[in-house]
């Protein structure tokens, strides 16, 4: 018979896997909306998310968490910054799927953990271990190889990795509740998004109501956005950092597979070298993370 702690960890693992599976399948969702302009999809994502999150915030009684960051100038500026970053991240990702650049988008989320490490050094005074230094160097070499051999600058990958890394940094500094924080961000974007959708509807160029299946997918944007976040928050409460650190590679691995095997995006020798460098860097990063956690749990001073 399993203990309550084991049951909680098992539930946390299921929530974590569900969250990363949902994020990994996003290219299929956005490709199903291929006929809808990316900005219109983004607007629907904001509008339906804010409605769903308002209900969730009420149900979970998180309105004090919504009011807290709005009570100071620093909190409001932090929210404006995180809102700008997440809207940029969402918009570029949707555009990348429509432009047939899911492979490059997956590269961005493979690189993201290493971007987080660098941001910790630059803004939080953290220090890189030797393994982390080597991991960052290998990732940089992989990007350099892609630029030199493919002749293109992987701006989609770098924008996605940097915007999401900075978004996470702001969220960490502000210590925002996941649901309340996302509600605030989508609420700030909602007037612009709703206004844009109303203009499209008046002009007769909007896609909501044009086809039942397509309309259902647009309305489902709220669930697609909010549910993985809730699952992730539940997983964070039950799982160790090492487990989450390994689970985070599930989403970009799925996106990579979808890009190559489902969408038929070209995977060249240059991509092979670049991704090989980045996967090696992530292996080093994961090994360093796991060894650090083992040292921490074996240290009697840490366990006290």
Secondary structure as GFF3:
##gff-version 3
##sequence-region A 1 304
A	DSSP	alpha_helix	4	24	.	.	.	ID=ss1
A	DSSP	alpha_helix	26	32	.	.	.	ID=ss2
A	DSSP	alpha_helix	38	60	.	.	.	ID=ss3
A	DSSP	alpha_helix	63	70	.	.	.	ID=ss4
A	DSSP	alpha_helix	73	98	.	.	.	ID=ss5
A	DSSP	alpha_helix	102	124	.	.	.	ID=ss6
A	DSSP	alpha_helix	130	150	.	.	.	ID=ss7
A	DSSP	alpha_helix	155	174	.	.	.	ID=ss8
A	DSSP	alpha_helix	178	203	.	.	.	ID=ss9
A	DSSP	alpha_helix	212	219	.	.	.	ID=ss10
A	DSSP	alpha_helix	221	238	.	.	.	ID=ss11
A	DSSP	alpha_helix	241	247	.	.	.	ID=ss12
A	DSSP	alpha_helix	249	257	.	.	.	ID=ss13
A	DSSP	pi_helix	258	262	.	.	.	ID=ss14
A	DSSP	alpha_helix	269	298	.	.	.	ID=ss15
A	DSSP	alpha_helix	300	303	.	.	.	ID=ss16
###
